[in-house]
Amino acid sequence: MSLQMIELALAFTDKDGSYSEHAAAALASVFRNTSSELQVHILHDDSLLEENRNKLAQLAADFKHPIHFYPVTLPVEMMDVLSGTGSIDRWTWGSLYRLLLPAVVPAERVIYLDCDVMVNMDITELWEINLNGGYLGAIHDQGIHGIAEVVAVQGLNPETYFNSGVLLFDLNAIRQHVTWFEEMLNFFRAFPGTSMPDQDCLNHVFGGNCLLLDQRFNWFYVPGAEMDLQQKIVHFAGDMKCWDPLSPGYVLYQDNLRLTPWSKEPVLPAPIKRSTDRKARHLLMKRKTRKHSPRKPSSRHRSEREQSERVVMRKRRKASRHSRYSRHKSATGSGSKSRILTMRRSSRRKHAMYIQGFSSGIYL
């Protein structure tokens, strides 16, 4: 059996904003592993913020898959019969939205996934299974041994009891079973103490015409068991979800989440160019050497300092001579200038006489 486009549905309540993020990771796990074209259907209530809705739409656009959103309000008659079911508060109202898929999603068939699954295979293989007239295809609940007596009290067969986390619905076949919705209401009226409302209801209405599928299409993670995630749809159905940091599925969850607008991948600093590594290390060593063992200034630095000191000393001597000249002038008056000139001429004559005597050999 081969159909061109796979119809995929998720349903959730998003009170604190976390379940839209988990839905995105689940969708990314499908997108990255599936070669066929997909069309996504999201059933939600008014708890889904516009920001998170836009992120889910962006994720689908990035992988070039169409996506549709369906605001859901449970019918009044269903709300009335569920009012006495205490387990609803544990599972949230969003868990019941999958019951309305035949009435909400305009498709012939659809794959439904819980948000706590990681798809690690091409989901086309599940899509192409021929249900042979069955209402749905599902996987036998691997945790039935703990609830066998409970489901038996509700008239359900533990041998054929299926889990509702991964389902392949033949929506057309269900629509032809015109009493399907009324039978759901009758179940909730008869068993208000149901501990798993959506799953028990689906088993009650469709369990007699259901095709049980290979376990790898809904493989339960069991704490402590050997983890083999290859070619499976892994369902973290227990208390430890795949987004729990202690879960063995956490790495896979984060790997898928990085493909979504919720990615929290840290921005790493730019690496140092290799061509400058040697120079950078050399400069760093020089700084460390100066810090821990100060070096003596080089000869070039000493000469520059000495020259600077000599300039300062010349300026000081010049200033001192100018100061003495000023004091001398103020003490002797205007006549001192002529005496200074006379002394300079006398000095020049003595110098000339010295040179002449030296030349004639007098001073040799």
C-alpha positions as CSV (number, residue, x, y, z in Angstrom):
1,M,0.0,0.0,0.0
2,S,1.4,3.4,-1.0
3,L,-0.1,6.8,-0.3
4,Q,1.6,10.0,-1.4
5,M,1.3,12.1,1.7
6,I,1.4,11.0,5.3
7,E,-1.1,12.6,7.7
8,L,0.3,13.1,11.2
9,A,-1.6,14.3,14.2
10,L,-0.5,15.4,17.7
11,A,-2.8,16.7,20.5
12,F,-2.0,18.4,23.8
13,T,-2.7,21.1,26.4
14,D,0.1,23.6,26.8
15,K,-0.6,25.3,30.2
16,D,3.1,26.1,31.0
17,G,4.4,26.2,27.5
18,S,6.5,23.0,27.8
19,Y,4.4,20.7,25.8
20,S,4.6,22.7,22.6
21,E,8.4,22.3,23.0
22,H,8.1,18.5,23.5
23,A,5.7,18.3,20.5
24,A,8.4,20.1,18.4
25,A,11.1,17.6,19.4
26,A,8.7,14.7,18.5
27,L,8.0,16.3,15.1
28,A,11.6,17.0,14.4
29,S,12.4,13.3,15.1
30,V,9.8,12.4,12.4
31,F,10.9,15.0,9.9
32,R,14.6,14.0,10.1
33,N,14.0,10.3,9.6
34,T,11.1,10.3,7.1
35,S,11.6,10.5,3.4
36,S,7.9,11.0,2.5
37,E,6.0,14.2,2.5
38,L,4.0,14.9,5.6
39,Q,1.0,17.0,6.6
40,V,0.8,17.8,10.2
41,H,-2.4,18.3,12.3
42,I,-2.1,19.9,15.8
43,L,-5.2,19.6,18.1
44,H,-5.0,22.1,20.9
45,D,-6.9,24.5,23.2
46,D,-6.5,28.2,24.0
47,S,-3.5,27.3,26.3
48,L,-1.3,27.2,23.1
49,L,0.2,30.7,22.9
50,E,0.6,32.4,19.6
51,E,4.4,32.6,20.0
52,N,4.6,28.8,20.4
53,R,2.1,28.2,17.6
54,N,4.3,30.3,15.3
55,K,7.4,28.3,16.4
56,L,5.7,25.0,15.5
57,A,4.7,26.5,12.1
58,Q,8.3,27.6,11.5
59,L,9.6,24.1,12.3
60,A,7.2,22.6,9.7
61,A,8.2,25.3,7.2
62,D,11.9,24.6,7.7
63,F,11.3,21.0,6.7
64,K,8.8,22.0,3.9
65,H,5.8,20.3,5.4
66,P,2.3,21.9,5.7
67,I,0.8,22.2,9.2
68,H,-2.7,22.9,10.4
69,F,-4.0,23.9,13.8
70,Y,-7.4,22.9,15.2
71,P,-8.6,24.7,18.3
72,V,-10.6,22.1,20.2
73,T,-13.3,22.3,22.8
74,L,-14.7,19.1,24.1
75,P,-18.5,18.7,23.3
76,V,-20.8,19.6,26.2
77,E,-22.2,16.1,26.5
78,M,-18.6,14.7,26.8
79,M,-17.8,17.3,29.5
80,D,-20.9,16.3,31.4
81,V,-20.1,12.5,31.4
82,L,-16.5,13.2,32.3
83,S,-17.3,15.5,35.3
84,G,-17.2,12.5,37.6
85,T,-13.9,11.1,36.3
86,G,-11.2,12.0,38.8
87,S,-8.3,10.8,36.7
88,I,-8.8,13.6,34.1
89,D,-6.8,15.9,36.3
90,R,-3.8,13.6,36.1
91,W,-3.9,13.1,32.3
92,T,-5.2,16.6,31.4
93,W,-8.1,17.3,29.0
94,G,-5.7,17.4,26.1
95,S,-5.3,13.6,26.3
96,L,-8.9,13.3,25.2
97,Y,-8.6,15.3,22.0
98,R,-7.4,12.2,20.1
99,L,-10.9,10.8,20.6
100,L,-12.2,13.5,18.3
101,L,-9.9,12.9,15.4
102,P,-12.6,11.4,13.1
103,A,-14.7,14.6,13.6
104,V,-11.9,17.2,13.5
105,V,-9.2,16.1,10.9
106,P,-10.4,16.0,7.3
107,A,-8.3,13.1,6.2
108,E,-8.9,9.4,5.3
109,R,-6.4,8.1,7.8
110,V,-3.9,9.6,10.2
111,I,-1.0,8.5,12.4
112,Y,-1.4,9.8,15.9
113,L,1.7,10.3,18.2
114,D,2.0,11.3,21.9
115,C,4.5,14.1,22.6
116,D,6.6,11.8,24.7
117,V,7.8,9.7,21.8
118,M,11.0,9.9,19.8
119,V,10.7,8.5,16.3
120,N,14.0,6.9,15.2
121,M,12.8,5.3,11.9
122,D,11.1,6.2,8.7
123,I,7.5,6.5,9.7
124,T,6.4,5.7,6.1
125,E,6.7,2.0,7.1
126,L,3.9,2.5,9.7
127,W,1.8,4.5,7.3
128,E,1.9,1.9,4.6
129,I,0.5,-0.9,6.8
130,N,-2.8,-2.2,5.4
131,L,-5.4,-2.3,8.2
132,N,-7.7,-4.7,6.2
133,G,-10.8,-2.9,7.2
134,G,-9.8,-2.4,10.9
135,Y,-10.7,0.8,12.6
136,L,-7.1,1.3,13.7
137,G,-3.7,-0.2,14.1
138,A,-2.0,-0.1,17.5
139,I,0.6,-1.9,19.7
140,H,-0.2,-4.2,22.6
141,D,0.4,-2.3,25.8
142,Q,3.7,-3.6,27.2
143,G,2.7,-2.5,30.8
144,I,-0.5,-4.5,30.8
145,H,0.8,-7.0,33.4
146,G,0.3,-4.3,36.0
147,I,-3.2,-3.3,35.1
148,A,-4.7,-6.5,33.7
149,E,-7.2,-7.0,36.5
150,V,-8.3,-3.3,36.3
151,V,-9.0,-3.3,32.6
152,A,-10.7,-6.7,32.9
153,V,-13.3,-5.2,35.3
154,Q,-14.1,-2.7,32.6
155,G,-14.9,-5.5,30.1
156,L,-11.6,-5.1,28.3
157,N,-9.4,-8.0,27.1
158,P,-5.8,-7.8,28.5
159,E,-4.6,-10.0,25.6
160,T,-5.6,-7.4,23.0
161,Y,-5.5,-4.2,25.1
162,F,-3.4,-1.6,23.2
163,N,-1.6,1.5,24.1
164,S,-2.9,4.8,22.8
165,G,0.5,6.6,22.4
166,V,1.0,5.6,18.8
167,L,-2.1,4.9,16.6
168,L,-2.8,4.4,13.0
169,F,-6.4,5.5,12.5
170,D,-8.6,4.6,9.5
171,L,-10.8,7.6,9.9
172,N,-13.1,6.7,7.0
173,A,-13.9,3.3,8.6
174,I,-14.6,4.9,11.9
175,R,-16.9,7.5,10.4
176,Q,-18.9,4.7,8.7
177,H,-19.4,3.3,12.2
178,V,-21.9,6.1,12.9
179,T,-22.4,5.3,16.6
180,W,-18.7,5.7,17.5
181,F,-19.1,8.9,19.5
182,E,-22.2,7.8,21.4
183,E,-20.4,4.6,22.4
184,M,-17.6,6.7,23.9
185,L,-20.1,8.6,26.0
186,N,-21.7,5.4,27.2
187,F,-18.3,4.1,28.3
188,F,-17.6,7.1,30.5
189,R,-21.1,6.9,31.9
190,A,-20.6,3.2,32.8
191,F,-17.0,3.5,34.1
192,P,-16.4,6.9,35.8
193,G,-13.6,5.4,37.7
194,T,-11.5,4.7,34.6
195,S,-7.8,5.4,35.4
196,M,-6.8,6.0,31.7
197,P,-9.8,7.7,30.1
198,D,-8.7,8.0,26.5
199,Q,-6.9,4.6,26.3
200,D,-9.7,2.7,28.0
201,C,-12.3,4.4,25.9
202,L,-10.5,3.6,22.6
203,N,-10.1,0.0,23.6
204,H,-13.8,-0.2,24.5
205,V,-15.1,1.2,21.2
206,F,-12.5,-0.1,18.7
207,G,-10.7,-2.9,20.4
208,G,-12.9,-5.6,18.7
209,N,-11.7,-4.4,15.3
210,C,-8.1,-3.4,15.8
211,L,-4.9,-4.7,14.1
212,L,-2.1,-5.3,16.6
213,L,1.2,-4.1,15.1
214,D,4.9,-4.9,15.7
215,Q,6.2,-3.7,19.1
216,R,8.9,-1.6,17.6
217,F,6.3,0.9,16.4
218,N,5.6,1.7,20.1
219,W,8.6,0.4,22.0
220,F,8.4,1.2,25.7
221,Y,11.4,2.6,27.5
222,V,11.7,0.5,30.7
223,P,14.1,1.9,33.4
224,G,17.1,-0.3,33.8
225,A,16.4,-2.2,30.5
226,E,19.0,-2.3,27.7
227,M,18.5,0.7,25.4
228,D,18.4,0.0,21.7
229,L,16.7,2.9,20.0
230,Q,17.5,2.0,16.4
231,Q,14.6,1.6,13.9
232,K,12.0,2.2,16.6
233,I,9.4,4.6,17.8
234,V,10.5,4.9,21.4
235,H,7.7,5.8,23.9
236,F,8.7,7.2,27.3
237,A,5.4,6.3,28.8
238,G,6.4,6.2,32.4
239,D,7.3,8.9,34.9
240,M,10.7,9.5,33.5
241,K,10.2,11.3,30.2
242,C,12.8,11.8,27.4
243,W,13.2,15.4,28.4
244,D,14.3,14.4,31.9
245,P,18.1,15.0,32.1
246,L,18.4,11.6,33.9
247,S,16.6,9.7,31.1
248,P,18.6,7.6,28.7
249,G,16.6,9.3,25.9
250,Y,17.7,12.8,27.0
251,V,20.6,13.0,24.4
252,L,18.3,11.9,21.6
253,Y,15.6,14.4,22.8
254,Q,18.2,17.3,22.8
255,D,19.5,16.2,19.5
256,N,16.0,16.6,18.0
257,L,15.3,19.8,19.9
258,R,18.3,21.5,18.3
259,L,16.5,21.2,15.0
260,T,13.6,23.3,16.3
261,P,13.1,27.0,17.1
262,W,13.4,26.0,20.7
263,S,17.1,25.1,20.2
264,K,19.3,26.2,23.3
265,E,22.6,25.4,21.6
266,P,25.2,27.7,23.3
267,V,27.2,30.2,21.2
268,L,30.8,29.3,21.3
269,P,33.6,31.9,21.1
270,A,35.5,32.2,17.8
271,P,38.6,30.1,17.7
272,I,42.1,31.7,17.6
273,K,43.7,31.6,14.1
274,R,46.4,29.0,13.9
275,S,48.8,31.4,12.2
276,T,48.9,33.6,15.3
277,D,49.1,30.9,18.0
278,R,52.9,30.9,18.2
279,K,53.1,34.6,18.4
280,A,50.3,34.7,21.0
281,R,52.0,32.1,23.2
282,H,55.3,34.0,22.9
283,L,53.7,37.3,24.0
284,L,51.9,35.5,26.8
285,M,55.2,34.0,28.1
286,K,56.9,37.4,28.0
287,R,54.1,38.9,30.1
288,K,54.3,36.1,32.6
289,T,58.1,36.5,32.8
290,R,57.8,40.2,33.5
291,K,55.1,39.6,36.1
292,H,57.0,37.0,38.1
293,S,60.7,38.0,37.5
294,P,61.1,41.7,36.4
295,R,63.9,42.2,33.9
296,K,66.5,45.0,34.0
297,P,66.0,47.6,31.3
298,S,67.9,47.1,28.1
299,S,70.9,49.3,27.1
300,R,68.7,51.1,24.6
301,H,66.2,51.9,27.4
302,R,69.1,53.0,29.7
303,S,70.6,55.3,27.1
304,E,67.2,56.9,26.4
305,R,66.7,57.5,30.1
306,E,70.2,59.0,30.6
307,Q,69.8,61.3,27.6
308,S,66.5,62.5,29.1
309,E,68.3,63.2,32.4
310,R,71.0,65.1,30.6
311,V,68.5,67.3,28.9
312,V,66.8,68.0,32.2
313,M,70.2,68.9,33.8
314,R,71.1,71.3,30.9
315,K,67.8,73.1,31.3
316,R,68.4,73.4,35.0
317,R,71.9,74.8,34.5
318,K,70.6,77.3,31.9
319,A,67.9,78.4,34.2
320,S,70.4,78.8,37.1
321,R,72.7,81.0,34.9
322,H,69.8,83.1,33.8
323,S,68.8,83.5,37.4
324,R,72.3,84.6,38.5
325,Y,72.5,87.0,35.5
326,S,69.2,88.5,36.5
327,R,70.3,89.0,40.1
328,H,73.6,90.5,39.0
329,K,71.9,92.9,36.6
330,S,69.5,94.1,39.3
331,A,72.4,94.6,41.7
332,T,74.9,96.5,39.4
333,G,72.5,98.5,37.2
334,S,73.1,99.5,33.5
335,G,76.9,99.8,33.8
336,S,77.4,96.1,34.2
337,K,76.6,95.4,30.6
338,S,79.6,97.4,29.3
339,R,81.9,95.6,31.8
340,I,80.6,92.2,30.7
341,L,81.3,93.2,27.0
342,T,84.8,94.4,28.0
343,M,85.5,91.1,29.8
344,R,84.3,89.1,26.7
345,R,86.7,91.1,24.4
346,S,89.5,90.6,26.8
347,S,88.9,86.9,26.9
348,R,88.9,86.7,23.1
349,R,92.3,88.6,23.0
350,K,93.8,86.2,25.5
351,H,92.6,83.3,23.5
352,A,94.1,84.7,20.3
353,M,97.4,85.2,22.1
354,Y,97.3,81.6,23.3
355,I,96.7,80.3,19.8
356,Q,99.6,82.4,18.4
357,G,101.9,81.3,21.2
358,F,101.0,77.7,20.6
359,S,101.7,78.1,16.9
360,S,105.2,79.6,17.5
361,G,106.1,76.8,19.9
362,I,106.2,78.9,23.0
363,Y,103.9,76.5,24.9
364,L,105.6,73.3,23.5
